[in-house]
């Protein structure tokens, strides 16, 4: 280039004055604006527009980073060293600030209107400058004013392109119109006032030209004679399809965009008011445009299964369909995750969550924790509902997938179908109830207790669950039954102690009492749960693939022997045990003088407090004994917490599933997979109230306003009162 490599000079001209700005690849639009503000002190954001000219295009808008990138690309392709940029003021800057008192010259008393004279002596009102109306924002719809130009204008997209241009034009100018004729060959529109009272001359008519297939304007009267009283911020012609095409790019970067956000964006960036219904339909159509139609996505699922198996041959993918070729359920397990799971603790957190799509559906998942206590997804499945049949099928696939001789521990809520499936498929594997779920059920039996009493009982229940010895558990349990009353005692008697209490648990669960890890997974894939079925599986695969790669790279920088989270835990034990005294009985047996004192046996890796045995990680007492005996702490930590095990956990990779060789006619054969049979969502908005878990009894409340017993109170009461 003329100045330096890959650099272009922008000659920005405003009036008779020009200034040069260096255009580089890294220059942003905001940086360009800042440079112009520095050159012309009277410029402000929204008070001017930028445009440039190129061969065959006399006026190209320059309004965003994307426009700047396009300009840069054009200069590179054409080897241009200098580009003229026009800086055009949106308000008249030729006014002379000569303030006169019109009222005093006319003799009127009490008038406070301020005016100024422009260069030709015309009076100009100053009040808008005080109210801030001169600093109007340049909207994204600024270019819509020229969407309809005149007779002979061509629309390459046919009738759809012409209707969109007509909607833009009417929304910018603030008038409403109706179609006098609207079909594939001819579109004729007139002003609403002309249609109702014959008082407006505005009309536009376009026809299809053959054989080109273009729409061309044949008649256009652009002047409105109905006056400004008919101006409107909204239009019935701003259809959901039109709005959907506008927000489709935003939907590509944000899958979870809500209708309320679309309504705000349309008002803020386009100055257009739309209804919630229009926004809701626009989001649905934009999502279908960006991610594909939900119903059509099932046709691509068979292709995805084949492509996934080809790129990940050791992984497991099972697709089941009904006899009528309708989708039934699908299981997806990753070979890289299966290999890495052998270096994780043998604990699986299983749960199900609902899908936010056209059909009711449920996503079942099994997750583990890596050595650094991070979420480690193992496999997932999409089924029609969370019931015994689907849980049994999921556990069958899980057993075939793992091919692991280790005894697993399952942590989940108390779903009956899940419990039965685990007992039948994994008879030697113990099952642990989720403590959070148990506490929610416990709260239903508190009755009319005050909040402080409820918090006290919940805390007492936590102490029972985490009590490391049978003696301590029995003591706390009896206290909880006595303090909670008959209902709480009856609920506790229904619980099997071995499923929720540490000391009675038959397996080794490393202190894990909650299935919140799966809830984290469900929240992690929150956006993906609303996607079509094929994209759902592919996006989750992509997310797990990227997470494994990122953690593999991050762990290469670790210098320690055990994972950072566990090292941090050691530091906490050190601070707790600073003041404790230690007595030595033998090489492996120590007594730690705390309150109360405990006995630590290093050789058996046990402490009389019970925490070392339960967590398989040294407790504070064991930490003291190990330091006193000169032992290496890392030698007494399970291998699952080591950096070496973490590296092995993420040593394998999930391979990409490219779509470049995907057949464009996929899903068009006679043996295509069809959507689910009878699980379509009912019409209307989905319910917002939480569906109670199995065995949970909902508490009825009495409204203080209407006196009815139900699910609402005085603040939410909408019942009519009879006088």
Secondary structure, DSSP 8 states (H G I E B T S, - for coil): --SSTT-EEEEEEETTEEEEEEE-TT--HHHHHHHHHHH-TT--TTSEEEEEEETTEEEEE--SHHHHHHHHHHHHHHT-SEEEEEEEESS------EEE-HHHHHT-SS----EEE-TT--EEE-HHHHHTTTS----GGGGGGGS---TT-EETTHHHHHHHHHHHHHHHHT--EEEEEESSSEEEEEEHHHHHHS----EEEEEEETTTTEEEEEEEE----S-GGG--S--TT--HHHHHHHHHHHHHH-TT--HHHHHHHIIIII-----HHHHHHHHHHHHHHHH--HHHHHHHHHHHHHHHHHHSTTSEEEEEE-TTSBEEEEEEE-HHHHHHHTTS-SEEEEEEEE--SSB--EEEEEEEE-TTS-EEEEEEEEESSSSHHHHHHHHHHHHHHH---S--EEEE---HHHHHHHHHH-TTS-EEE-HHHHHHHHHTT-TT--HHHHHHHHHHHHHHHH-SSHHHHHHHHHHHHHHH-HHHHHHHHTS-GGGT-TTT-SS--TT----HHHHHHHHHTTTGGGS-HHHHHHHHHHHHHHHHHHHHHHHTT--SSB-HHHHHHHHHHHHHTTT-EEEESSSSEEEEESSS-EEEETTTTEETTSHHHHHSS--HHHHHHHHHTT--GGGGS-GGGBHHHHHHHTSS-------TT--TTTT-STT--B--SS-B--SS----S----TT-----EE-TTT--EES--STT-------
